[in-house]
């Protein structure tokens, strides 16, 4: 077997951005709190964390794209909650946002983390934002740190 590359959830030498939707704020506020708590527990100083608020999940990609392309951030964490209603509106938003965030990451080379809850019910969203299923915001923060570390290791390996 050749070389093995794996990232660790360690404090980076640079800044991270978090984009959080205000829609379903009781849920997204918990996601943000989980992400911030995780970053602080991993010794990321507050001054290395910038938070941008958007009206809803639909607006996550345009702000994530701006932040990722700025060259100021090592990763962009996107947090939101779309809860199914009586129509298929949620499916259209979820599909467009997820595709856009993946494209931004690939286009910029900056990890863009998908912390958008796509739940059938408010109860499911509560469970995934700090309830009995964990906190997706916290998971995204750890994943962002891991990806930052992995990307740095890959960059160093290609320079050797």
Secondary structure as the mmCIF struct_conf table of DSSP 4:
data_model
#
loop_
_struct_conf.conf_type_id
_struct_conf.id
_struct_conf.beg_label_comp_id
_struct_conf.beg_label_asym_id
_struct_conf.beg_label_seq_id
_struct_conf.end_label_comp_id
_struct_conf.end_label_asym_id
_struct_conf.end_label_seq_id
BEND BEND1 UNK A 13 UNK A 14
STRN STRN1 UNK A 15 UNK A 21
TURN_TY1_P TURN_TY1_P1 UNK A 23 UNK A 24
HELX_RH_AL_P HELX_RH_AL_P1 UNK A 25 UNK A 41
TURN_TY1_P TURN_TY1_P2 UNK A 42 UNK A 43
HELX_RH_3T_P HELX_RH_3T_P1 UNK A 46 UNK A 48
STRN STRN2 UNK A 49 UNK A 54
BEND BEND2 UNK A 55 UNK A 56
HELX_RH_3T_P HELX_RH_3T_P2 UNK A 57 UNK A 59
HELX_RH_AL_P HELX_RH_AL_P2 UNK A 60 UNK A 69
TURN_TY1_P TURN_TY1_P3 UNK A 70 UNK A 70
BEND BEND3 UNK A 71 UNK A 72
STRN STRN3 UNK A 73 UNK A 83
BEND BEND4 UNK A 86 UNK A 88
HELX_RH_AL_P HELX_RH_AL_P3 UNK A 89 UNK A 108
BEND BEND5 UNK A 110 UNK A 110
STRN STRN4 UNK A 111 UNK A 119
BEND BEND6 UNK A 120 UNK A 121
HELX_RH_AL_P HELX_RH_AL_P4 UNK A 122 UNK A 128
STRN STRN5 UNK A 129 UNK A 131
TURN_TY1_P TURN_TY1_P4 UNK A 132 UNK A 133
STRN STRN6 UNK A 134 UNK A 135
HELX_RH_AL_P HELX_RH_AL_P5 UNK A 136 UNK A 159
#
